[in-house]
Amino acid sequence: MNNNINEKSAPLKIEEIDPKIFSVSGKRIFAFIIDVFVSYCIAGVVAFFNGYYNVLNLESDWSYTIFFFVFYFAYNIVSQIQYRTTLGKYLCGIVVVNEEGLPPTNAQIFLREFIGKIVFFFFLSIIWIIIWVLNKQRRAIHDNIGSTYVVNLHLLPHHKKRKHLIPAAVVATLCVVLYSGLLVYGYISGEQVWNNEISASVMKQLESNNYGSAEQILKKAENKEPNNPEVLMMLGLLYEGTDKYDLAKEYFTKAFKANPPVAIGHTILVSLGSVYLIEKDYKNAADFFQTAINYPGADADTYYYLALCRAYTGNKLEALNAAKQALNLNPDHQLAKDLIKVMGESF
C-alpha cells in the first residue's frame, strides 16, 4: 500500500506549517480508543482459538493482559511501518510525522510505539498528561522520545490523497464481530461453555503455579454460579494443592452437596478422603474412600487408599481385601503389592 505522505517532497520544518495542524487532541483520543478496541478484539479472538483465554472473564486473566499489551504494541508498530498510520488514526484523519512533516523512519516508529509507550503506560502517565496539555504541539512523551508529531493529515502541504485501508478495515471489522459473537455465545450457551473456559484458564494458571490468579478466576465463577459443583470442586482441589486443608474440605463438601454428576461425585469423594488421609484422620478418610468405590469409575488407586486407611486403623482383613481388589483392577499396582507384603501376606 502506498504511503499517505509524499516522502520525496522537500523537507519543511513542522513548526513552519499552519498551527492548526496540531489541533488533534480530540482526534487523538478517539483514535486511541479505536485502536485499543480493535487490538483488544483481535487479540481476544486469537487467544480464544489458542485455547487459553476465558472470553467471559477478561479482567482476571493475567496471561491475556500480557498478551494484549504485546499485541497492541505489535499492531501499532506494524501498522505504522506498513501503512504509515493505524486504523484509528486513519479514520480520524491524523498521521504521525517527523520534524520535517514526512513519515518517520522505522527506528523512530519503534522508539515511539514501543519504548515511548512503555514509559507512558507504566511510568509517566500523569506527567504525560501535564506535558500534553502545556505544549502547543500537543506532543506526548512517546512523541518526544520518537522525535515525532501527530498532525492533521489534510493540512500537510505535501500530503498525498489518503489510500483506503480496506483489507485492514475488513479484517478488523470481522474480528470485532467475531469477538462479540463469542461473548454472546458464551452467555447464551450457559454452564457448559462457562465451565470449559474456566477449566482451561485455571489449568493454565495452575501449570504456571499462579495459584492466586487461579483462585481469583474461580471465586468470580463461584459468585456467578454458587452451586456449580465443578467450580466448587476445583476450588477444593486448589486449596488442597496449597495445603489449605480446612478450606479444601469445606469446598469439597459444598461440591458434593450440589448434586454433581457421577464422575465428578467420585472425584470429590476421593479428594475428601485424600485430605483426611493427609491429616491422618484415617477413619473419616476410609469412609469417603468406601463411598467412592460404590461409584462407577472406581479405580485401583481408590481401593489402595481404602486399604491403607484400613491398615492404619488395624482392620487387617479389610485392608487386604481392598489391596487385592486394587491388584485385580491393576495387576502392576506396586503400592498395593508393597502394602500386602508389609502385612505379611502374598498376592
N, C-alpha and C positions, 0 to 999 in steps of 0.2 A: 504494500500500500504506500502511496506517495505521502511525503510529509506535508503537514498543514502549512509550514512556513518555507519560503523560498530560501534555501541555505546558501545560494550563490549571490544573494543581494549584498550590496555594500554594507559593511558594518555601520551601525548607528547606535550611539550610546542611548540606553533605555531612558535615562533621565531627560533626554532632549525631546522625547516624544510627548504628545498631549498628556497632561497629568491625569486626565480622566481614564487613561489606560489602566491605572492602578485601582479603580473603583470596582473592586471584585469581592469585597468582604462577604456579602450575602451569597454570591455565586460560589465562593469557595466552600462555604458551609454546606450548601445544597449538594455540591459536587462530592464533598467528603461523605455526606450521608448516603448518596447513591453508591459510591464506590465501596463503602463499608458494607452496605446491604447486599450488593451484588456479590462481593467476596464472601460474605457470611453464608449466603445461599449456595454458591458454587462449592465452597469448602464443605458445607454440610452434606450436600449430595455426594461428593467424592468420598467423604468419611463414612457415610451411611453404607454405601455399596462396598466399602472395605471391611465392614462388619464390626467396627469397634466404637461406633458413636451412637448414643441414645438420643434420637432426634426429639424425644419428648421431655428431655431433661438436660437442656443445654448448659445451664449455668453451673451444674455440679460436676461436669466432666472436664477436668483439667487437661487431659490429653487433647480434647477438641480445642480448648482455648489456645494451647500452644500451636496446634496445627493451623488454627485460623490465623494467628499472627504471622506465621511463616508464609502461609498462602497469601495473606494481604500484602506483605512486603514483595513477594514474587510477582503478584498481579500488577502492582504499581510499577515495578522495575521493568518487567517485560513489556507492559503496555506503553510506557514512555519510550523505550528503545525501539519497539516495533512500529508504533503509530504516532509517536511524539505527543501522546495525550492518553488520558484514561476515559472510560465511558462516561463517568460523571462529569469530568471537565469538558468533554466534547458536547454533552447535552446542555451544559451551562454556558458554553461559548467562551471558555477561558483556556489558557495554554501556559505551559512553563517555558521560559526563555532564559537565555544568559544575559550578560550585561550589554551585549550588542543587539538584543532583541531577536537573536537567532536560536535555533534549537540547541539545548545543552548537549555537551559531549556525554558519552556513555559513563565516563568517570564521574561527571557532575551528577548524572542521574542516580548513580549508585550512592554517592555521598549524600544526596538529598533524600532519596527514598528509603535508604536503609540506615545509614549512620545517623542522619539527621532526625529521622522519625523515631528511632530507638531513644535518642536523647529526649525527644518531645514526649513520647508516650510514657516513659518510665522514670524520667528525672525532672524535667523542667517545664511541665505543662503550664503551671501558673505563671512562671516567668515569661513563657512564650506568649501568653495572652496579653501580658502587660506590654511586651515589645511590639506585638502585632497592633495593638491599639495606638501606641505612641508614634510609630514611624509612618511617614507619609506613603511609602511604597507598600505598606501592609505586608512586609516581609516577615515570615515566621522564622523560627530558629533553623529549621531544615532548609529554608531558602538561603539563609546566610551561610550555612555550612556548605551547601552546594553551589554558592555564588549564582543563584537563580532568582527569578521574579515570576510571579503569577499575574498575568495581564489579560485584558480583554482582547481576544483574537482579532476582532474586526477593526480595532483601532491601530493595529500594527501597519505601518505604511508599506511594508513589503511582504504581506502575507498572501498566500495563495488561497483560493476558494477551498473551503474545507471539503475533504472527501468523506463520504459516508462510511461509518464503521458497521456496515450491515451484517457481515458474518459475526463479528464480536457481539453486536447487539442481539442478534438472533440466539446465539449460544447463551448469553446472559439471561435473556428472557425465558428460554426453555428451562434453565436451571432454577430460576426463581419460581416458575410454575411447578416444576417437578418437586422442588423442596416444599412448597406449600401443599402439594398433593400428599407428600409423605407425612406432614403434620396432620392433615385431615384424616388420612388413612389410619394413622396411629391412634387417634382419638376414637374414630368410629369402630375400628376393629376391636378395641377394648382390651380385655385382660391378657389374651394370649400374646399379642404383639408387644404389649407393655412388658410382660414378663420376659419374653425373649430378649428384648432390648436391655432390660435391667440386668439379666444374667450375663449378657455379653459385656456390658460396661463394668459390672462388678468383677467378673473374671479377669478383665484387663487390669483393673486396679490391684486385685489380689496377686496376680502374677508379677506385678511390679512392686509388691509389698507396700502399696499405697492404701493401708488399712483405713486411714482417716477419710480418704475420698470415697472408698467403697462404703463405709458407714454412712457418709453423707447422702450418697445416692439411694441407699436402702431406706434410710429414715424418711427421705422425701417420698419414696414409694409407699412406705407404711402410712404416712399421712394421707396419701391418696386412697389407699386400699388397706385399712387397718386389719381386716380379717382375711387377707390373702395369705394362704398357708405357705406358698413358695417364698414370698418375701420374708415372712416371719422365720421360716426355716433357714434362709440364707443369713439372716441376722444372727440366728443362733450359731451357725457354722462360723461366722465371722468372729463372734465373741469367744467361741471355743478355741479358735486358732490364735487368739490374742490373750489366752489364759484368763478370761473374764468368765469364770465358770458359773457364777450365780446368774449373770445376765444370759448366758447360753442356755441354762436350764429354764429360765423364765420364757425365753422366746421359743424354745423347742416345745414347751408345754402349750403356749399360745397357739403355735402352729398345729399341734395335734388336736386341740380343741376346735380348730377352724374347719373340721371335716375335710382333710386333704384327700387327694386321690390316693389309691392304694400304694403306688410306687413311692410317692412322697411320704406317705404314712410310715412305710417300712424304714426309710432313711431317717426320719425323725426319731423313731423308737431306738434305732441303733445308735444314733447320735446322743440321745439321752443316756443310754446305757454306757456309752463311752465316757461321757463326762463323769458319771457316778463312779465308773471304774478308775478314772484318773484320781478322783478324790478318795479312793479306797473304800467307798461305800458299796461293798460287794453285794449285799442283799438287794438294794434297790437296783443296782446295775443288772443283776441276774433277772429281776422281774421284767425289766424292759427288754432284755435280750430274749427272754422266754416268750414275751408277747410278740416280738418281731418275727420269730421263726414261724409263727402262725400265719404270717402274711405271705402272699405269693412273692417269689423272688428271693426268699431267704437263701443266703449263700453259705459257703464253708466258713467264712470269717465270722458270721453271726453265731454259728454253732461253736466255733473255737472260743469266742469271747464268753459265751454262756458257760462253756466247760471251765474256763479259767476262773470265773466267778464262783462256780460250784466248788471248785477245788479250794479256793481261798476260804470258803465258808464251811469246809470239812465234809461236803457231800461228795465223797469219792465216787460212788457208783453213778450218780447223776453226771458228774464231771466226765467219767469215762464214756458214758453213753453219748454225751454231746460231742466229745472229741472224736469218737469213732464215726459219728454222723458227719462231722466235718470232713473226715477222710473218705467217706462214701461219696460226698459231693466233689471232693478234690483230693485224689489219692496222693498228690505231691505236696500237700499242705504240711510243710516242715514244722511249723509251730505246734500243730496238733500232734504230730509224731513225737516231738520233744516232750510235750506235756504228758502223754501216755507213758513215755519212758520214765519220767520223773516220778510218776505214781506207781512204778514197778510193774507195769502191765505190758503185754505185747499187742501188736496190731496186725 
